[in-house]
Amino acid sequence: MASNSNVSTNPDQLLTVDELLAMPEDQYMNAAQLAFFQNRLRELEQEILANAGATTENLRETQFVPDPADRATIEEEHALELRTRDRERKLLKKVQQSLGLIDSGEYGWCEETGEPIGLKRLLARPTANLSLEAQERREKRQKLYGD
């Protein structure tokens, strides 16, 4: 298992998913776990930024197409790509907020209840800021009362 010293600066010492899940509950959000999630979030951030750059290049390379059907297809593809990038832009904001929570020592804790969010939930959704129970309550309230 990785040691806690210098974990965030040495990627070779990052925990594996199995090592992360095997850790005792009393070590929740220790330095090694925080380094693991910080690395995962930074990789996601770089992937989103790379996708945004690729979209910009794709949109610049658009050539004039005389056929209206081909032009409509290209425009629809661009619209779909832009919608995807908009979702990624929102995700990027959440990723950056999560990185800020790591820096402040609040990552991994439910912002509503203060309880642990849980490693499995954070593995599935590294930007989660609510425990599963708190998220379910919020969704039920939204369903009942609207946004």
N, C-alpha and C positions, 0 to 999 in steps of 0.2 A: 504494500500500500504506500502511496506517496506521503512524504513528510509534509508538514505544514510550512516549513521554512522555504522561502523563495518560490513558492508554487506559482504565483502569478507572473513571475519573470522568467521561469523556465518551463516552456511548454512540454518538454520531455517528461516532466514530473506530474502532469495533469492526471487526475483520476480518470479511470474508465467508468462507464455507466455502471458496470457490475460492482466495482469498488465503491462507487458513490452510494448505490442502493444497499450495500452490505454494511455501511457505517451505522453505529448505534444512534438511536434517537437523540441522546444527550449531546451529540456532536453536530446537531443540525445547524447549518449555515456557519460552519467553522471556516477557516482560511482556505482549506483545500476545496471545499464545496463551492465557496464563493469564486475561487479562481476558475473552477470548472465552468460555472455558469457565465462568468465574465468572458471567458474564451468563446463559449458557445454564442453569446450575444454579439461579440465583436465579429465573429465569422458571419453571422446573419446580417449584421450591419454592412459589412463589406460586400456581401452578395447582393443586397438591395441596391447599394450604390453602383455596383457594376452593371446591374440590370438597367438602372436609370441611364447610365452612359450609353449602353447599347441601344436603348430606345431613342435617345437623342440622335445617334448616328443613323438609325433606320429611318427616322422621319426626315433627316436631311437628304438622304439618298433617293428620295421619292422622285421619280421621273414622270414626265407627262405621258399619259396613256390616252390615245384617242378614243378607244372603245368605251362607251358609257358603262357597260357591264363590268369590264375589267377595272375601270376607275372606281365604281361603286364597291367592288370587292376590296380593293386596296384601301379605300376610305373606311370600310367596315373593320378591316384588320387593324388599321391605325386606331380607330375608336376603341376597339377591344384592348389593344395594347396600352392605350392611355388610361383606361379604366383599371387595368391591372396595376399600372404604375401608381395610380392614385391610391389604391389599396395598400401598395407597398410603402408609399409615402407615409400613410397613417401608421403602418407597422414600424417604420423607421423611427417615428416619434416615440412609440412605445418602447422600442429597443433602447433608445437613448435615455428615456426616463428610467428604465430598468437598470442601465449602467450607472445612472446617478444614484439609484437606491443602493446599489452595491457599494458605491463610494461612501454613502452616508450610513451604511450598516443596517438599512431597513429592508434590504432585498430578502424575499422568501417569507415575509410575514404579512398576513392579511391586513390591508389598510383599514378594514372595517372592524375586525374583532381583535387584531393583534396576535392571533394564533398562527402557527406555522401553516403555510400554504401546502407544503408537502413536496417531497422530491419527485414523485411520479407525475404530479400535476405540472411542476416546473420543467420536467423533461419534455412533456408533451406540449407545453405552452410556456416558454421561458419568460414571456412578458406578463404572465398572470400576476395580478396584484390583489386578488381576492381568493380566499379558500373556496373549495368547491361548494360548501354549504352556503357561504355568503353570496357567491355568484348565483346559485340557484334561487336564493331569496330575492336577490335583485331582479332576476329575470321574471320571477312570479309577480313582483310588484309592477314591473314594466308591462307585463301582460294584462294585469288587472286595471292599472291606472293609466297606461300609456306612458310615453316618454315624458 
